[in-house]
Amino acid sequence: MRFLLISDTHGRLGVIDELADRVRSDAVVHAGDLGFFDDGSFERLSDRELRLHVVHSDLPRTERDRILALSRNDMIRTAREHRLLGAFQSFLEGIESFHVPVYAIWGNHEDKDVVERLFHGDVTVTNLHILHQRHGCRVGPAIIYGLGGNVLPGSKMVQRPIAGGGGKMWSTLSQFSDLVETVETDADPAMVRIFVSHVSPGKEPFVELIGVRTGADFTVSGHMGAPASMVWNPFAVSTIEEAEKRLREGFDTVRKTCLDSAKTDASWVVETLDFIGRVPEDTIDLGKGVKAPRWYRRMTHINLPDAHVGYAVLDIDKTGSKLQTFLK
C-alpha cells in the first residue's frame, strides 16, 4: 500500500490531490496545518494570526504591505476577497473533495472552532479522516494515529482538550494520555504503526517519548519548515545511553513545568505522566551480545517540509517498507 506523506498545506489544498495522483498513492497522511478554516474564521483570528496569513500569502509584496497597513476590519474584508485562509470552505460545502482518503491531524495554525466541529462530527468532508486522541484508523497493513497542535509544556499543557483560540492550537496532557490508551486498546501488534504529530520528535523529546510509548514504527511530522524531508532514527544519531537520556530529560522537563503550573491538579498531572512515561522494555539484538530497546533501532522519524517544498512516499507490503523523499 502506498501512502503520500505531506504537511503544512496552509489551505492550499489542491496540492494534496495533485501529488496523490502523481505518485498514485492509495491514501494520504497529513501532519497538520492543513488549513482548517471556514468563512467565519477571519473574525476569530487574533491580530497577529491575521497578519501572518497576509505576510505568508502568495500576494505580491506591494499588495501585502498595502493590506497590512489597513484597519482590522478592512484587512479582514480584503483578506476574505483574496481567500487568504485557503480552500477548506469549499470542501465543507461539498464543492470540492479529496480523490483518495486523507488521514490528518490539525496543526498549530488552525481555527479551533472548525476543528471542534470536525472532532465532534458536526461537519464532515468526503474522504477526510481526522486523527485525534480517541481515534486512530486501520488502513491496509498499518494503523495510523496521532495528535495535532503545538507542544507547549506548562500551563497550556495542563488545560483540557480541545485547547486553543485566536487561530492557534496546542496539545494537552490529557490528550496524550488518551492517545496512548487508544493505541493500547486498538492497535494490532502485527500492524505497522504510524504516529502522526505536528511537532517533530527531533525538536521535542516528549513527542519522541509518545512514539516510543505507543510502539511506533514510523513517526510523521511537519511544522519545522525544514528545507527538505529529514529522516533518521535514534540508532543513526546517538548512542543508546544518549537516546535514553534525551527521553528521560525531556520527560522530566515536561513533568516539572506542568507541575509548576498545575496547582490544584498536581495529583492528576503526576498520575497522567506516570502512565505516559511507562517506556516499553522490549529489546532487540544488535549483534555480538549487545541488546538495545526496540524503539532505539526500529522507530524511524520522518519530518516533512511545507507541502510546496517537498513530500515523501511510504510503501508498505508483506515484505517490508520503502520510503522515498522528494523535493518539488
C-alpha positions as CSV (number, residue, x, y, z in Angstrom):
1,M,0.0,0.0,0.0
2,R,1.3,3.4,-0.9
3,F,1.0,6.5,1.4
4,L,1.7,10.1,0.4
5,L,3.2,11.9,3.4
6,I,2.6,15.6,3.3
7,S,2.3,18.5,5.8
8,D,1.7,22.3,6.1
9,T,-0.5,22.9,3.1
10,H,-2.0,26.0,4.9
11,G,-5.2,26.0,2.9
12,R,-3.6,25.4,-0.5
13,L,-5.4,22.1,-0.7
14,G,-5.1,21.4,-4.5
15,V,-1.5,20.1,-3.9
16,I,-2.9,17.1,-2.0
17,D,-4.8,15.7,-4.9
18,E,-2.1,16.8,-7.4
19,L,0.6,14.8,-5.5
20,A,-1.6,11.9,-4.7
21,D,-2.4,11.5,-8.4
22,R,1.2,12.0,-9.4
23,V,2.6,9.3,-7.1
24,R,-0.5,7.1,-7.4
25,S,-1.0,6.8,-3.6
26,D,-3.7,4.8,-2.0
27,A,-4.0,7.2,0.9
28,V,-2.6,10.5,2.2
29,V,-1.1,11.1,5.7
30,H,-1.2,14.8,6.6
31,A,0.9,16.1,9.5
32,G,-1.1,19.3,10.3
33,D,-1.6,22.9,9.4
34,L,-3.9,21.6,6.7
35,G,-5.9,24.8,6.7
36,F,-8.9,24.1,8.9
37,F,-10.7,27.5,8.4
38,D,-14.2,28.5,7.2
39,D,-15.7,31.8,6.1
40,G,-16.2,32.8,9.8
41,S,-12.6,32.2,10.8
42,F,-11.4,35.7,9.9
43,E,-13.2,37.3,12.8
44,R,-11.9,34.6,15.2
45,L,-8.2,35.2,14.4
46,S,-6.0,37.2,16.7
47,D,-4.5,40.3,15.1
48,R,-1.1,38.5,15.0
49,E,-2.5,35.5,13.2
50,L,-4.4,37.6,10.8
51,R,-1.3,39.5,9.9
52,L,0.7,36.2,9.5
53,H,-1.8,35.0,6.9
54,V,-1.2,38.2,4.9
55,V,2.6,38.0,5.3
56,H,2.8,34.4,4.2
57,S,0.4,34.7,1.3
58,D,1.3,34.4,-2.4
59,L,0.3,38.1,-3.0
60,P,2.9,40.5,-4.4
61,R,5.0,42.3,-1.8
62,T,3.3,45.7,-2.6
63,E,-0.2,44.2,-2.1
64,R,0.8,42.6,1.2
65,D,2.2,45.8,2.5
66,R,-0.9,47.7,1.5
67,I,-3.2,45.2,3.3
68,L,-1.0,45.2,6.4
69,A,-1.5,49.0,6.7
70,L,-5.3,48.7,6.8
71,S,-7.5,48.7,9.9
72,R,-8.5,45.2,11.2
73,N,-12.0,45.3,9.6
74,D,-10.6,46.4,6.2
75,M,-7.8,43.8,6.5
76,I,-10.4,41.1,7.1
77,R,-12.5,42.3,4.2
78,T,-9.5,42.3,1.8
79,A,-8.1,39.0,3.1
80,R,-11.5,37.4,2.5
81,E,-11.6,38.7,-1.0
82,H,-8.2,37.1,-1.7
83,R,-9.2,33.9,0.1
84,L,-6.1,34.0,2.2
85,L,-7.4,31.3,4.6
86,G,-7.4,28.8,1.7
87,A,-9.9,26.4,0.2
88,F,-11.3,24.4,3.1
89,Q,-14.7,26.2,3.0
90,S,-15.3,24.6,-0.5
91,F,-14.7,21.2,1.0
92,L,-17.1,21.9,3.8
93,E,-19.7,22.8,1.2
94,G,-19.1,19.7,-0.9
95,I,-17.9,21.8,-3.8
96,E,-14.5,20.1,-3.7
97,S,-13.4,16.7,-2.3
98,F,-10.3,14.7,-1.9
99,H,-9.5,12.0,-4.5
100,V,-8.2,9.4,-2.0
101,P,-8.6,9.1,1.7
102,V,-6.7,11.7,3.7
103,Y,-5.8,10.9,7.3
104,A,-4.9,14.2,9.0
105,I,-4.2,15.8,12.4
106,W,-4.7,19.5,13.0
107,G,-1.6,21.8,13.3
108,N,-0.8,24.8,15.5
109,H,-2.2,27.3,13.0
110,E,-5.9,26.3,12.7
111,D,-9.3,27.6,13.8
112,K,-10.3,25.8,17.0
113,D,-14.0,26.2,16.2
114,V,-13.7,24.4,12.9
115,V,-11.5,21.7,14.4
116,E,-14.0,21.1,17.2
117,R,-16.9,20.7,14.7
118,L,-14.8,18.1,12.8
119,F,-13.8,16.4,16.0
120,H,-17.4,16.0,17.2
121,G,-18.7,15.1,13.7
122,D,-20.9,18.1,13.4
123,V,-19.4,18.6,9.9
124,T,-17.8,16.1,7.6
125,V,-15.7,16.2,4.4
126,T,-15.7,13.4,1.9
127,N,-12.5,11.3,2.2
128,L,-11.2,13.3,5.2
129,H,-10.5,11.4,8.4
130,I,-9.4,13.4,11.4
131,L,-6.9,11.6,13.7
132,H,-7.0,12.5,17.4
133,Q,-6.5,11.1,20.8
134,R,-9.6,8.9,20.7
135,H,-9.5,7.9,17.0
136,G,-6.9,6.0,15.0
137,C,-7.5,4.4,11.6
138,R,-6.6,0.9,10.3
139,V,-5.6,1.4,6.7
140,G,-4.3,-1.7,4.9
141,P,-1.3,-3.1,6.8
142,A,-1.0,0.0,9.0
143,I,-2.7,1.7,11.9
144,I,-2.4,5.5,11.7
145,Y,-2.9,7.5,14.8
146,G,-1.8,10.9,16.0
147,L,-2.4,14.2,17.8
148,G,-2.1,17.7,16.4
149,G,-1.3,21.1,17.8
150,N,1.8,22.7,19.2
151,V,3.7,21.2,22.2
152,L,3.9,23.9,25.0
153,P,4.9,22.4,28.3
154,G,3.5,24.3,31.3
155,S,0.1,25.9,31.9
156,K,-1.2,25.3,28.4
157,M,-0.4,21.6,28.5
158,V,-2.5,21.1,31.7
159,Q,-5.6,22.5,30.1
160,R,-8.3,20.1,29.0
161,P,-8.9,19.5,25.3
162,I,-9.5,20.9,22.8
163,A,-7.1,23.8,23.6
164,G,-6.5,26.9,21.6
165,G,-8.0,30.1,20.3
166,G,-7.4,33.0,18.0
167,G,-6.1,30.8,15.2
168,K,-3.6,28.8,17.4
169,M,-3.9,25.3,18.9
170,W,-1.8,23.2,21.2
171,S,-1.7,19.6,22.7
172,T,-2.6,18.8,26.3
173,L,-1.5,16.1,28.7
174,S,-5.0,14.5,28.8
175,Q,-4.9,14.2,25.0
176,F,-1.5,12.5,25.1
177,S,-2.8,10.1,27.8
178,D,-5.9,9.3,25.8
179,L,-3.9,8.7,22.7
180,V,-1.7,6.2,24.5
181,E,-4.7,4.4,25.8
182,T,-6.4,4.4,22.4
183,V,-3.3,2.8,20.8
184,E,-3.0,0.2,23.6
185,T,-6.7,-0.8,23.1
186,D,-7.0,-0.6,19.3
187,A,-3.6,-1.5,17.7
188,D,-2.9,-4.9,16.4
189,P,0.7,-6.0,17.2
190,A,1.1,-7.2,13.7
191,M,0.3,-3.9,12.1
192,V,2.8,-1.2,11.1
193,R,2.3,1.7,13.5
194,I,2.4,5.3,12.1
195,F,2.3,8.0,14.7
196,V,1.5,11.5,13.3
197,S,2.5,14.6,15.2
198,H,2.6,18.2,14.0
199,V,5.7,18.9,16.1
200,S,8.9,16.9,15.2
201,P,10.2,14.4,17.8
202,G,13.6,15.7,16.8
203,K,12.6,19.1,18.3
204,E,10.6,17.8,21.3
205,P,11.8,14.7,23.1
206,F,8.4,14.4,24.7
207,V,6.9,13.7,21.2
208,E,9.6,11.1,20.7
209,L,8.6,9.6,24.0
210,I,5.0,9.3,22.8
211,G,6.3,7.4,19.7
212,V,8.3,5.1,22.0
213,R,5.4,4.6,24.4
214,T,3.0,3.7,21.5
215,G,5.4,1.4,19.8
216,A,5.6,3.5,16.6
217,D,7.4,2.1,13.6
218,F,7.3,5.5,11.9
219,T,6.6,9.0,13.1
220,V,5.4,11.6,10.6
221,S,5.6,15.3,11.5
222,G,5.9,18.8,9.9
223,H,5.9,22.3,11.5
224,M,9.6,22.9,11.4
225,G,9.9,24.5,8.0
226,A,12.7,22.2,7.1
227,P,14.3,22.7,3.6
228,A,13.7,19.0,2.8
229,S,12.3,15.9,4.3
230,M,14.5,14.8,7.3
231,V,14.7,11.1,8.0
232,W,16.5,9.5,11.0
233,N,16.2,7.1,13.8
234,P,17.8,7.2,17.3
235,F,20.3,4.5,16.3
236,A,21.6,6.7,13.5
237,V,22.3,9.7,15.5
238,S,23.1,8.7,19.1
239,T,24.3,6.0,21.4
240,I,21.8,4.0,23.5
241,E,22.8,6.0,26.6
242,E,22.4,9.3,24.8
243,A,19.0,8.4,23.4
244,E,17.7,7.2,26.7
245,K,19.0,10.3,28.5
246,R,17.3,12.5,25.9
247,L,13.9,10.8,26.6
248,R,14.4,11.0,30.3
249,E,15.4,14.6,30.4
250,G,12.6,15.6,28.0
251,F,10.1,13.8,30.2
252,D,11.5,15.4,33.4
253,T,11.2,18.9,31.8
254,V,7.6,18.3,30.9
255,R,6.9,17.0,34.4
256,K,8.5,20.0,36.1
257,T,6.9,22.7,34.0
258,C,3.4,21.1,34.2
259,L,3.6,20.5,37.9
260,D,4.7,24.1,38.4
261,S,1.6,25.2,36.6
262,A,-0.9,22.6,37.9
263,K,-1.8,24.0,41.3
264,T,-4.8,22.0,42.5
265,D,-4.5,19.4,39.7
266,A,-1.0,18.3,40.7
267,S,-2.0,14.7,41.7
268,W,-3.8,14.3,38.3
269,V,-0.6,15.5,36.5
270,V,1.6,13.1,38.4
271,E,-0.8,10.2,37.7
272,T,-1.1,11.1,34.0
273,L,2.6,11.5,33.5
274,D,3.3,8.2,35.3
275,F,1.0,6.5,32.8
276,I,2.5,8.2,29.8
277,G,6.1,7.5,30.9
278,R,5.9,3.7,31.1
279,V,8.5,3.1,28.4
280,P,8.2,-0.4,26.8
281,E,11.0,-2.8,27.9
282,D,11.2,-5.0,24.8
283,T,14.6,-5.3,23.2
284,I,16.3,-6.4,20.0
285,D,19.7,-8.0,19.5
286,L,22.2,-5.7,17.8
287,G,24.8,-8.5,17.5
288,K,27.8,-9.5,19.5
289,G,25.6,-9.9,22.5
290,V,24.5,-6.2,22.5
291,K,20.9,-5.6,23.2
292,A,19.0,-2.4,22.7
293,P,15.5,-1.1,23.2
294,R,13.3,-2.0,20.2
295,W,12.4,1.7,19.6
296,Y,16.1,2.7,19.5
297,R,16.8,0.6,16.4
298,R,13.4,0.3,14.7
299,M,11.5,3.6,15.1
300,T,12.1,5.9,12.1
301,H,11.3,9.6,12.2
302,I,10.1,11.5,9.1
303,N,9.9,15.3,9.4
304,L,8.4,16.9,6.4
305,P,8.9,20.3,4.8
306,D,6.0,22.5,3.9
307,A,4.0,21.0,1.0
308,H,5.1,23.5,-1.6
309,V,8.7,22.4,-0.9
310,G,8.6,18.6,-0.7
311,Y,6.9,15.4,0.4
312,A,7.5,11.7,1.0
313,V,6.1,8.4,-0.2
314,L,5.9,5.3,2.1
315,D,5.2,1.9,0.6
316,I,4.2,-0.9,2.9
317,D,3.6,-4.5,1.9
318,K,4.1,-8.0,3.3
319,T,7.9,-7.9,2.5
320,G,8.5,-4.7,4.4
321,S,8.5,-0.9,3.8
322,K,10.2,1.5,1.4
323,L,10.5,5.3,1.9
324,Q,11.2,7.9,-0.8
325,T,11.6,11.6,-0.2
326,F,11.1,14.3,-2.9
327,L,11.8,18.0,-3.4
328,K,9.4,19.8,-5.7
